[in-house]
Amino acid sequence: HKIENFFNNENRKELESIVGSTAYTFGIAPRITGFVYLTSNGRVFKLENENPRELGKKIEIITQISNNEKFISLGRTTFGDDIKQYFTAVTNNGKIYTSENLNNWNINGDIPIVK
């Protein structure tokens, strides 16, 4: 049982999953809208809408925030009727990454997680 449990846990660590999604909007005219998805391995994907009233049909990778972190959450906050927005991605060890454009991500903080 111990060997089987070990391999099951090792395999589970390697599995990538979607850990968060949120809508986005860029610009005013024409307004670009869509959805962004974050995986546990830090890969960021988008589903960009055809126009503000019609959903997109193609999912594309945007970037990878970090390839040595395990991500657990994605969030978005907006200011001034969606004119300004920030995205945050959080890792399981408390690192906070932020972005204004979904392409460039910076570490903005580190929450001290008690282990």
N, C-alpha and C positions, 0 to 999 in steps of 0.2 A: 504493500500500500504506500509506503513512504516514497519509493522510487516513482510510482505512478503519480502521486500527488506532486512531487518535484517537477516532473515533466509537464503536467497539466498547468502548474503555476508558471513555469518558464514560457510555455506556449501562450498563456494568457497575457503575459507582459508584452509580447511582441505584437499582439493583435491591435490594429489601428481601428479607432471608432470615431464617430462624430460626437463631439462634446459640447458643441454650441452652434447656434445659428441666429442671425438677426437680419433685419432689412437695412438697406442703405439707400442714400440718395446723394447725388453729386450734381452741382450746377443748378442753374435756374432755367435757362432757355438754350438748348433743350435740356430738360431734366433727365438725368440718367438714374434709373432705379434698379434695384435687384435685391438679391439675398446673398449673404456671405455665410460660409460654413467653416468651422475649425475642427481639425482632427486632433486626436490625443497625441499624435506625433508632431503637431505644430504646423501642419500644412493648411493653407488657407485657399478655399475654392469659392468661386462666385457663380451665380445663376443670374445673368444680367437680363433684364426685361427688354422686350422688343421696343416698347415705348411705355410711358407711364400707365397705360391702360391694358397692355397685353404682356402676359408673362413670357419670359424667355424659354428657350428649349435646349440650350447648350450649357453644360457645366464645365468651367475651365479652372485650372489651378492659377492662383495669383502669385503665391510665394510660399516659402517655408520660414516661419518666424525663427525657429531654432531647431536643430536636429538632435539635440542631446537633452531635451526637456520633455516631461510628460504634462500635457495641457489638460485642464479640467473645465474651463469656462471661457465664454466669449460674451462680451457685453457692448452696448452702444449707448452713448448719451448725446443729445443734440441741444443746440442753443439757437435762438433766433429763427424759429420756424424752419428748422433743418438746414440753415445756411452754414452753420459750423457744427461739426460732429467729431467725436472721439470714439475709438474702439479700444477695448481693453481685453487682453487675453491673460489668463491666470494659470500658473503651473501648480502641480501638486505639492511642490516644496515652497510655494509662497512668492515666486517671482511674478511681478506685474509688468507686462509688456503693453505699450500703447502705440496707437497709430492714428493719423488723421486721414490717410489715403489708402489704407489696406496693403500698400506695397512696402512701405518702410516702417519697421517696428523698432522701438527702443525700450530698454529696461527702464522703468520709471520708479520702481520701488521693490522692496523685498519685505514681505510680511514674515516676521520670525515665527516659524511653525515649531511647536514643541514636539519633540520626537521621543 
